[in-house]
Amino acid sequence: MGGEVELGHVKAAVVRYCAELERMPAETRLRLAAGLREELDPLLAKALDGAMAEASGRGWGLRRIGDAAGLSHEKVRYRLAGSAGRSS
């Protein structure tokens, strides 16, 4: 439950940030939105890959992981293979 509460706070902060962006000129908004994505994408990918690796280690199948992560089982297979290669 705690993770869902924290997620709500993070989402609210991003919504507030994006609302602030709407008041800025397009050039500034583009730069800042791209910067936010550049910062968050690797963090989210690492968290997702770690959770998928843990689920796989606990015996979850690719389809079950994919359903939970909103990905195809083939994408899960690809990401698990990639994260295993990076951790070696």
Protein Blocks (a to p, Z undefined) as FASTA:
>chain_A
ZZmmmmmmmmmmmmmmmmmmmmpcfklmmmmmmmmmmmmmmmmmmmmmmmmmmmmmnopa
fklmmmmnopafklmmmmmmmmmmmmZZ
